[in-house]
Amino acid sequence: MAKIKHTKNELKAQNEALRRFERFLPMLQLKKQQLQAEIQGIDSTIEETAAAEKSKRAELERWVGLFAEPAELDQILGPAKAKTGEDNIAGVAIPVLESVHMARADYDLFETPSWVDDALNMVQELTELRIAREILEEQRRRIVEELRVTSQRVNLFEKVKIPECRENIRVIKIFLGDEQTAAVARGKIAKKRSDSA
């Protein structure tokens, strides 16, 4: 605990600090609640995306043997390009998936196996789900980090700063009260001495 001055100015400063901490604490608590609710929402969306991805992979298992046939899918389907934007959740900048684009080259329908269209669609859907899940996980990571910092601030205000200010105010008031009592007593003694002389 820092050394404090036992003056009226210090008492005023401590009262102002206490009011400031008590004004900011509810805002921090609200932010903490918003972040917790957002994390729960993101968690459920991640679970849904992971379940959809698992379902697509299970669907893929039924005809994965067809991939053994020569069909150069990597020549037809280009790499995925994700377009992301930014959103703001309780003061935290998070990435938001806007779109996923995979370029498809033209190919001869007569020379490629009939399942290639379905395979390309499946690969594209799986890629989109994977990218969406990765972006959601990044959102969650950023919000969890902000929640950690906000929780530390709430704890600092609740458990350290506000009690410290209250204790400082109490100590200063006691000291100033004692000083005032001593001044009154000195005044009475001085008056008695001047009256008797």
C-alpha positions in Angstrom: 0.0 0.0 0.0 1.4 3.4 -1.0 2.2 6.0 1.5 -0.5 8.7 1.6 -0.6 12.2 2.8 -2.9 13.0 5.7 -4.3 16.2 4.2 -7.7 17.5 3.0 -6.3 17.6 -0.6 -5.4 13.9 -0.4 -8.8 13.2 1.0 -10.4 14.9 -2.0 -8.1 13.1 -4.4 -9.0 9.7 -2.8 -12.7 10.5 -3.0 -12.4 11.4 -6.7 -10.4 8.2 -7.4 -13.1 6.2 -5.5 -15.9 7.7 -7.6 -14.0 7.1 -10.8 -13.3 3.5 -10.0 -17.0 2.9 -8.9 -18.1 4.6 -12.2 -15.9 2.4 -14.4 -16.4 -0.9 -12.6 -20.0 -1.5 -13.9 -18.8 -0.8 -17.5 -16.0 -3.3 -17.1 -18.4 -5.9 -15.6 -20.8 -5.4 -18.5 -18.0 -5.8 -21.0 -16.9 -9.0 -19.3 -20.5 -10.4 -19.5 -20.7 -9.4 -23.2 -17.4 -11.1 -23.9 -18.5 -14.3 -22.1 -21.8 -14.4 -24.0 -20.0 -13.9 -27.3 -17.6 -16.7 -26.5 -20.5 -19.0 -25.8 -22.1 -18.1 -29.2 -18.8 -18.6 -31.0 -18.3 -22.0 -29.3 -21.7 -23.2 -30.4 -21.0 -22.0 -34.0 -17.6 -23.7 -34.0 -19.3 -26.9 -32.8 -21.9 -26.6 -35.6 -19.2 -26.0 -38.2 -17.1 -28.9 -36.9 -20.2 -31.2 -37.0 -21.0 -30.1 -40.6 -17.4 -30.8 -41.6 -17.5 -34.2 -39.9 -20.8 -35.0 -41.7 -19.3 -34.0 -45.1 -16.2 -36.1 -44.4 -18.4 -39.1 -43.6 -20.3 -38.5 -46.8 -17.0 -38.3 -48.6 -16.0 -41.7 -47.2 -18.7 -43.5 -49.2 -17.2 -42.7 -52.5 -13.6 -41.8 -51.6 -12.4 -44.9 -53.6 -13.3 -43.0 -56.7 -10.4 -40.7 -56.1 -8.1 -43.5 -57.1 -9.3 -43.0 -60.7 -7.0 -40.6 -62.6 -8.7 -37.2 -62.5 -6.4 -34.3 -61.9 -8.6 -32.3 -59.5 -5.7 -30.0 -58.5 -5.5 -28.9 -62.1 -9.2 -28.1 -62.2 -9.7 -26.6 -58.8 -7.4 -23.7 -57.7 -6.4 -22.8 -54.2 -8.9 -21.3 -51.9 -8.9 -17.5 -51.4 -10.7 -16.3 -48.4 -12.0 -12.7 -48.2 -12.3 -11.5 -44.7 -13.5 -8.3 -43.1 -13.4 -6.9 -39.6 -16.1 -6.6 -37.0 -16.0 -5.1 -33.5 -17.3 -7.0 -30.5 -17.2 -5.0 -27.2 -14.1 -3.2 -28.4 -12.3 -6.2 -29.9 -11.5 -6.3 -33.6 -12.3 -9.7 -34.9 -12.0 -11.2 -38.4 -15.2 -12.1 -40.2 -15.4 -14.4 -43.2 -17.0 -12.7 -46.1 -16.5 -15.2 -48.9 -14.3 -18.1 -50.0 -13.4 -18.4 -53.7 -11.9 -21.3 -55.5 -11.3 -20.9 -59.2 -12.4 -23.7 -61.4 -10.6 -24.3 -64.7 -12.6 -25.5 -67.7 -12.4 -29.2 -68.3 -13.7 -31.6 -70.9 -16.8 -33.3 -69.5 -16.4 -36.3 -71.8 -12.8 -37.0 -70.8 -13.2 -36.7 -67.1 -15.1 -39.2 -64.9 -18.7 -38.3 -64.1 -18.1 -38.0 -60.4 -15.6 -35.1 -60.8 -18.3 -32.4 -60.5 -19.5 -33.9 -57.2 -15.9 -34.3 -55.9 -15.1 -30.7 -56.8 -18.3 -29.5 -55.0 -17.4 -31.6 -52.0 -13.8 -30.4 -51.8 -15.0 -26.8 -52.1 -17.6 -27.3 -49.3 -15.0 -28.9 -47.0 -12.6 -26.1 -47.7 -15.2 -23.5 -47.0 -16.1 -25.2 -43.7 -12.5 -25.5 -42.6 -11.7 -21.9 -43.4 -14.9 -20.8 -41.5 -13.9 -22.8 -38.5 -10.4 -21.4 -38.5 -11.8 -17.8 -38.6 -14.2 -18.6 -35.8 -11.3 -20.1 -33.7 -9.3 -16.9 -34.3 -12.4 -14.8 -33.2 -12.6 -16.9 -30.1 -8.9 -16.6 -29.4 -9.0 -12.8 -29.6 -12.2 -12.5 -27.5 -10.7 -14.9 -24.8 -7.6 -12.7 -24.6 -9.7 -9.6 -24.2 -11.8 -11.4 -21.6 -8.7 -12.2 -19.6 -7.5 -8.6 -19.6 -11.0 -7.3 -18.7 -11.3 -9.9 -15.9 -8.0 -8.7 -14.5 -9.2 -5.1 -14.5 -12.5 -6.0 -12.8 -10.5 -7.9 -10.1 -8.1 -5.0 -9.8 -10.9 -2.5 -9.2 -13.1 -4.8 -7.0 -10.3 -6.3 -4.9 -7.6 -3.7 -4.8 -8.3 -0.2 -5.9 -11.8 0.4 -4.4 -10.9 -1.2 -1.0 -7.6 0.7 -1.0 -9.3 4.0 -1.6 -11.9 3.3 1.0 -9.2 2.4 3.5 -7.2 5.5 2.6 -10.3 7.7 3.1 -11.0 6.1 6.5 -7.4 6.7 7.6 -7.3 10.3 6.5 -10.7 11.1 8.1 -9.5 9.6 11.4 -6.2 11.5 11.2 -8.0 14.8 10.3 -10.6 14.2 13.1 -7.8 13.6 15.6 -6.0 16.7 14.4 -9.2 18.7 14.8 -9.8 17.3 18.3 -6.2 18.1 19.3 -6.6 21.6 17.9 -9.8 22.2 19.9 -8.0 20.8 23.1 -5.0 23.1 22.5 -7.4 26.0 22.0 -9.2 25.3 25.3 -5.9 25.0 27.1 -4.6 28.2 25.6 -7.9 29.9 26.6 -7.6 28.7 30.2 -4.1 30.0 30.4 -5.1 33.4 29.0 -8.1 33.5 31.3 -6.0 32.7 34.4 -3.3 35.2 33.6 
